[in-house]
Amino acid sequence: MTGKYLLAYNISMEMDGVFKALADPTRRRLLDQLHSNNGQTLGDLCRNLNMTRQAVSQHLVRLENANLVATVWRGREKLHYLNPVPIHEIYERWIEKYEEQHLRALRDLKKRAERR
Amino acid sequence: MDKPQFVYVTYIATTPEKLWNALIDAKMTRKYWQHENISDWKPGSKWEHRGFDKERTLKVVGKVIESSPPRRLVLTWAFPADEAREEKHTRVTFEIEPLGEVVRLTVTHDRLEPESEMLKRITLGWPKVLSSLKSLLEVGRPLPELW
């Protein structure tokens, strides 16, 4: 495979990685935690999940490999950040600009209905 | 040491030089960002982020803190109304790292005030801008109608 085909193949592999990483409730909870408080250490994240450090660490590796989590070293601390860029790429692929408003209206309606 | 508030990463099949150029060339930023980034990109110089509507509205201003082509660009980032108030200036760091066939672009945004308008704008903005940039460099086509 060369050029254009190789690129299409790579993009497809990237998306596979994102979907596989998201297909796990613990990993989605980790992303939720980073969404509400970005830039946490492994220790911070373990405190909120009833799991061993090792298990959480393995999930973080999966998320990092899928580029859903970005990491930065601050001194000796490794901080984890939610990286929404790959999710945006998936969103862009199937949602047209003009649909966005309708979808937002539906989401707001659902939220309001569920609050009652 | 400041803790960065947002870290965005994208892997792009391109070269560091092309990616660097895409960040600082007004014609390129116009294609995928729908805004022009304008400066001489020397440390200490001013930079501007302008719409290309009729008025060429100034959207963001700041200073170039560090410029090491094609690897690292650090800018301050503020609304034009806050230009004179340095305490309101946020900071953006672009880091470009070649990894074989692809280049990793890391964008770090910090010094943002919680709940601020700038924080709201950038959390919506960066994922769009970076996926549009990736699309332009890889398939020659930016995302349509970003804003």
Interface residues (C-beta under 8 A of the other chain):
Chain A: L7 N10 I11 E14 N38 G39 N67 A70 T71 V72 R74 G75 L79 Y81 N83 P84 V85 I87 H88 E89 E92 K97
Chain B: M1 K3 P4 Q5 F6 V7 Y8 V9 T10 Y11 A13 T106 T108 W126 P127 K128 L130 S131 K134 E138 V139 L143 P144 E145
